[in-house]
Amino acid sequence: MKEVEVKCPLCGHEEIIEIHDMIEVHQDGALKNSVNSFEIFKYSCNSCQQSIPLVYPVTYHDIEKKLMIHFDPEISLDNPELIDVFEDRIEKTYDQLEGYTKRFVRDPDSLREKILIRDVQLDDRLIEILKAYYIYKVTEENPKIDLKQILFNHKEGVNSFVFISENTPMFATEISDIIMDRLETLYRQRILEVSHEDFMLVDLEWAYRVIDQKH
């Protein structure tokens, strides 16, 4: 935990609050629910009592699943200094991260998504490639769709993608196991070639680079 000074955008009240800079799931399992509900990115103003969004960098650590995810909106491959500072801090804090999946994400939705993907024992690298495939299929069927976001979902044993568009209602498409197996076979070697043990930013941009380099 660390203290930060905040100013309520509704009433202007300034106060000091505590936020989580590290989420250790094995120490407090309830924090995982707070991440999934985004409650961790809110605080209650002591003056007007309103719930205020507050997005800040945080690291999620699950020892059991050997998963570490660092969320920071400023993280970018074009900002190596920020990455170096973070990785240096992690190296000084943890000495047993061998075999971990280590990821960077830049928004709360992606943080929650990476956690869910690991919970259902799937590979987030393959999921991002699948996203690219399904975006192609959806836009081919509806060229006028203005996609804003695509998110992985898992409910009652079914894997799907949720599509959020600027000009159509939100909809979901079930992920075909056959398509997943085909793409896994097609890109397995390339995925291994571009992966490493350090923190990786595995997103749609990463997937498109893998696909472009494969063909």
Buried (B, 14 or more C-beta within 10 A) or exposed (E): EEEEEBEBEEEEBEEEBEBBEBBBBEEEEEBBEBBBEBEBBBBEBEEEEBEBEEBBBBBBBBBEBBBBBBBBEEBEEEEEEBBEEBBEEBEEEEEEBEEBBBBBBBBBEBBBBBBBBBBEEBBBBBBBBBBBBBBEEBEEEEEEBEBEBBBBBBEEEEBBBBBBBEEBEEEEEEBBEEEBEEBBEEBEEBBEEBBEEEBBBBBBEBBBEBBEEEE
